[in-house]
Amino acid sequence: MSKKLPKLILLSLLISAVSGQIYSSEEEEVVQFIKEWASLESDLDAQANLIRDDRVMISGSNKWPNQVDNLMIQKERRSATLKRDPDWKIIQTIISPEVRIYGNVAVAHFQRRFDFIAGVGDVSPPVFNHATMILIKEKGKWGISHSHFSQI
């Protein structure tokens, strides 16, 4: 066996460790769940199916009402925006997710990027948030129980 082989193995392990997060299958499942939630930003009803009725949402210094009221407020705001600009779009991107699993509870932290794209006028710069979510797994399905967002 060559003397270079142990060095090559060590080097490849270091590259693997630095090149990206390595997730367990359940952690990867949570990451994909969060990315699905983010991709549904333009379909609030579909997005709401991933959120538990008892979710608590904190954004900035505000605690939002229960999920039923929160969804109603979001839909009203979205409707008013689309009346003014029918081509308005919103895109949410998840950046650098970190997930920890504790039985049927997952804690996730990530950055999220919001791009608000106007159909008319200037495009606003993206908005970035730090996000923490707590998810609960019941009957084999994850659901968002708590979310906390703070602007960067």
N, C-alpha and C positions, 0 to 999 in steps of 0.2 A: 504494500500500500504506500502510496506517495505521501510525502510530508505536506504537500499542498492540499490534499483532500480535507483534512480537518479545518484548515483555514477557509476553504471554499464553502464548507458546510456552515461554518460560523458566519461568513459573509452573507450567504443566502438567507440565513435566519434573521440577521440584522435587517437586511433589505425587506424581507417580509414584514417584520415588526414595524418598520418605519413607513412602509408604502400604504398602509391603510388599516382601518379597524377590522379585526377579525371577530365575527359574531358567531354565537351558537345559532342553531336553526331557529330557536324560539326568539332570540334577540333579532335575528334577520326578519322574522315574521312581524315583529313589532315595527321595525323600520319600514317595511313594505306597507303596513297598515297606516302609519303616519303619512307616508308619501301618497297613498291612496286618498286619505283625508284631505291632504293639501291639493291634490289634483281636482278635487270636487268643489273648489272654491266658487266656481261659476254655477253650481247646482246645489243650492243650500239645502234642499229637501233630501237629496241623496247624501250629502255630507252629514246631515242631522241623524241619519240612520246609524252612523258610527259613534254617536255621542250619547252617553247615558242621560236619562231624564234627570238624574240627581247631580249632574255635573256642576261644579263650581268653576267659574272663569274669572280670573283676575287679569286686568289689563291696565298697565300704568298704576294709578292709585285707585282704580275703580273695581269694585266687585259687581259683576253683572248679575242680573236676576236669574231665576231658574231657567232651564233650557227651553221650555215652552215660550216664555216671554222673550228670551234672547233671540230665538229663531224668528219670532214675529217682528222684533225690532230690526234684525238684519234684513229680513225680506222687505220691510217697508222702506228702509234706507236704500236698498238695492233697486227697488222699483222706482223710487224718486230719481235716483241717478240715471237709470236707463230711460226715463221719460225725457230728461234733459239731453241725454246723449245715448241714442240706441246702439251705437257701435262701441260703447265703453266696455273694456275688458279688464279683468283682474287675473293675475297669475301669481301663484304662491309656490315658492321653491324651498325645499328643505335642505339645509347645509350642515354638514358635520354632525350627524346624529350620534348620540351616545346612549346606550340602553343598558339597564340593569334589571334583572328579573328576580323577584322574591316570591316564589310560589305562583299564585294567580294574580300577582300585582307586578306591573312593569313601571319603571320610572325612566323617562326619556328626557334628554336635554338636546337641543339643537338650535341653530339659528334659522330663522325663516326670512325669506326675502319676498316682499310684496311688490309687484309691478302693476301700477294702475295705468292702463293705456287708453287714452282718450281717443274717440273717433274724430273729434274736431279739436283743434288747438294744440298747444304744446303738450308733450309727454312729460309727466312729472318724474323726478328721480325716484329710484326704488327706495322703499322703506325697509329697514332691517330691525328685527326683534330677536332677543334671546327668548327662548321658549322652554318651559318645563311642562311635561305632561305626566299624569298618573293614569294608567290604564288598568282596568280590571278584566280578568278573563272569566266569563261565566258561560256555561254550556258550550265550551269550546270556542267562544268568540270573544275577541277583545272589544272593549268599549272605553271611550274617553270619560274619565271620572272627574278629572281636575286639569285645568290648564292655566298657566301663568305666563303672561307675555310682558316683556319690558323692552322699550325702544332702545336701540343702540345709538 
